[in-house]
Amino acid sequence: MSSATVEVSGAQAARWAAELRAVLAAAVGPNDSVSPVQVHRSAEMVIAVIGLVFSGVEVAKTIIEWWSSRHPDGAAVTVLLPDGTRIELAEGSQARLEIAMRQDGTGQH
């Protein structure tokens, strides 16, 4: 099992994160989990955070597919892994995200 934190930011961060959470909850396996959305607000930005515990890289594909459909609207997604890896989604970042999420909590492939 691996874990990750997904941050969604942009003009509609809370709504987008709730949407992404629903998509992830439908896609993860029976032993995986998706936490409720937590919203953090500052003077400059709203960031909605979703915690994940998952096995396999299907969750990476789900996140990328969702982000690809919302990116034109201004949604930004950053995936944080327990080892400190921070991946800000951009065009062409799917392979990097899948490789990073393939590692389990011990850092092994």
Secondary structure as the mmCIF struct_conf table of DSSP 4:
data_model
#
loop_
_struct_conf.conf_type_id
_struct_conf.id
_struct_conf.beg_label_comp_id
_struct_conf.beg_label_asym_id
_struct_conf.beg_label_seq_id
_struct_conf.end_label_comp_id
_struct_conf.end_label_asym_id
_struct_conf.end_label_seq_id
STRN STRN1 SER A 2 SER A 9
BEND BEND1 GLY A 10 GLY A 10
TURN_TY1_P TURN_TY1_P1 ALA A 11 GLN A 12
HELX_RH_AL_P HELX_RH_AL_P1 ALA A 13 ALA A 27
BEND BEND2 VAL A 28 VAL A 28
TURN_TY1_P TURN_TY1_P2 PRO A 30 ASN A 31
STRN STRN2 SER A 33 VAL A 34
HELX_LH_PP_P HELX_LH_PP_P1 SER A 35 VAL A 37
STRN STRN3 GLN A 38 ARG A 41
BEND BEND3 ALA A 43 GLU A 44
STRN STRN4 VAL A 46 PHE A 54
BEND BEND4 SER A 55 VAL A 57
HELX_RH_AL_P HELX_RH_AL_P2 GLU A 58 ARG A 70
HELX_RH_3T_P HELX_RH_3T_P1 HIS A 71 ASP A 73
TURN_TY1_P TURN_TY1_P3 GLY A 74 GLY A 74
STRN STRN5 ALA A 76 LEU A 80
TURN_TY1_P TURN_TY1_P4 PRO A 82 ASP A 83
BEND BEND5 GLY A 84 GLY A 84
STRN STRN6 ARG A 86 GLU A 88
TURN_TY1_P TURN_TY1_P5 GLU A 91 GLY A 92
HELX_RH_AL_P HELX_RH_AL_P3 GLN A 94 ARG A 102
BEND BEND6 GLN A 103 GLN A 103
TURN_TY1_P TURN_TY1_P6 GLY A 105 THR A 106
BEND BEND7 GLY A 107 GLY A 107
#
